Amino acid sequence: MHLTLRQLNIFQAVATHSSYTRAAEELHLTQPAVSMQIKQLEDNIGLPLFEQLGKTLFLTAAGEELIGYCERISQQLRDAEDAFENMKSLSSGKLSITVASTANYFAANLLAMFSQQHPDITIRLNVTNRENLLKDLKFNHCDLAIMGKPPAELDLVTTVFMENPLVVIAPINHPFCNASKIPLEAIAKEPMVVREQGSGTRFSIEKFFHNQGLSLNIAAEMTASEAIKQAVSAGLSLGIVSRHTIDLEIESNRLCILDVEHFPILRHWYLVHRKEKRLSPIAEAFQTFLLGNKHK
């Protein structure tokens, strides 16, 4: 069947008034136009919708069936209108955010703060590695993303919203913990546990040491900052991680941040979305929230 909303609206008007004439007056149409639309509707369905008994118009069994569907369709359209109005007013809606795994240490808190301002919205948070984050952006699986250095190959809108300092960490009993102004050459000689190849953090670290004419003594590669922290805390080696990932370990005296020359390596966190992406009101509100507040 090929039914149109216009035909269903006309059908409902005729059924409500039991009259083609009064339906035409309500809809500001001519009576022949109303009759033609009802005839096309009956032809599409293959059954008569009205029967004339004397001067009175009655619904047929098919008409009674169709009026029930019309009422449900009308209600769904009203529900849709209400939903869209709520979305415009930021009282409901969905927000899909993809964040780099390292950013999860602060992103969850930011989303919680935003959710307190908009308690009826639904938030989908995907924490993943850089490769999968770029896929989410490429295939439009998220509204916004939070990441380190954005790639040049994607046409993105990128905005810095927070610093991301990389620091050298050591187990609390390491002799370097009590030293100051540790030469970078001494750090380069120490066994180091770092993120895997392809991560933004790994790229920044290697570029930094290369610019200083040094190379890292890599003891192990880890796919998550959490694994690096555990390895360093266990005494495996030194590590380099985002300062945002180690608050609990510093407070609990499990790790120390070393005072190393030329450190921290200063990076930034970016809020990112595809250039052609049409942000929903909720996504725009989160962007305004993130960029309008000072974060450390």
Rosetta blueprint (number, residue, H / E / L):
1 M L
2 H L
3 L L
4 T L
5 L H
6 R H
7 Q H
8 L H
9 N H
10 I H
11 F H
12 Q H
13 A H
14 V H
15 A H
16 T H
17 H H
18 S L
19 S L
20 Y H
21 T H
22 R H
23 A H
24 A H
25 E H
26 E H
27 L H
28 H L
29 L L
30 T L
31 Q H
32 P H
33 A H
34 V H
35 S H
36 M H
37 Q H
38 I H
39 K H
40 Q H
41 L H
42 E H
43 D H
44 N H
45 I H
46 G L
47 L L
48 P L
49 L L
50 F E
51 E E
52 Q E
53 L E
54 G L
55 K L
56 T E
57 L E
58 F E
59 L E
60 T L
61 A H
62 A H
63 G H
64 E H
65 E H
66 L H
67 I H
68 G H
69 Y H
70 C H
71 E H
72 R H
73 I H
74 S H
75 Q H
76 Q H
77 L H
78 R H
79 D H
80 A H
81 E H
82 D H
83 A H
84 F H
85 E H
86 N H
87 M H
88 K H
89 S L
90 L L
91 S L
92 S L
93 G L
94 K E
95 L E
96 S E
97 I E
98 T E
99 V E
100 A E
101 S H
102 T H
103 A H
104 N H
105 Y H
106 F H
107 A H
108 A H
109 N H
110 L H
111 L H
112 A H
113 M H
114 F H
115 S H
116 Q H
117 Q H
118 H L
119 P L
120 D L
121 I L
122 T E
123 I E
124 R E
125 L E
126 N E
127 V E
128 T E
129 N L
130 R H
131 E H
132 N H
133 L H
134 L H
135 K H
136 D H
137 L H
138 K H
139 F L
140 N L
141 H L
142 C L
143 D L
144 L E
145 A E
146 I E
147 M E
148 G L
149 K L
150 P L
151 P L
152 A L
153 E L
154 L L
155 D L
156 L E
157 V E
158 T E
159 T E
160 V E
161 F E
162 M E
163 E E
164 N E
165 P E
166 L E
167 V E
168 V E
169 I E
170 A E
171 P E
172 I L
173 N L
174 H L
175 P H
176 F H
177 C H
178 N H
179 A L
180 S L
181 K L
182 I E
183 P L
184 L H
185 E H
186 A H
187 I H
188 A H
189 K H
190 E L
191 P E
192 M E
193 V E
194 V E
195 R E
196 E L
197 Q L
198 G L
199 S L
200 G H
201 T H
202 R H
203 F H
204 S H
205 I H
206 E H
207 K H
208 F H
209 F H
210 H H
211 N H
212 Q L
213 G L
214 L L
215 S L
216 L L
217 N E
218 I E
219 A E
220 A E
221 E E
222 M E
223 T L
224 A L
225 S H
226 E H
227 A H
228 I H
229 K H
230 Q H
231 A H
232 V H
233 S H
234 A L
235 G L
236 L L
237 S L
238 L E
239 G E
240 I E
241 V E
242 S E
243 R H
244 H H
245 T H
246 I L
247 D H
248 L H
249 E H
250 I H
251 E H
252 S L
253 N L
254 R L
255 L E
256 C E
257 I E
258 L L
259 D L
260 V E
261 E L
262 H L
263 F L
264 P L
265 I E
266 L E
267 R E
268 H E
269 W E
270 Y E
271 L E
272 V E
273 H E
274 R E
275 K L
276 E L
277 K L
278 R L
279 L L
280 S L
281 P H
282 I H
283 A H
284 E H
285 A H
286 F H
287 Q H
288 T H
289 F H
290 L H
291 L H
292 G H
293 N L
294 K L
295 H L
296 K L
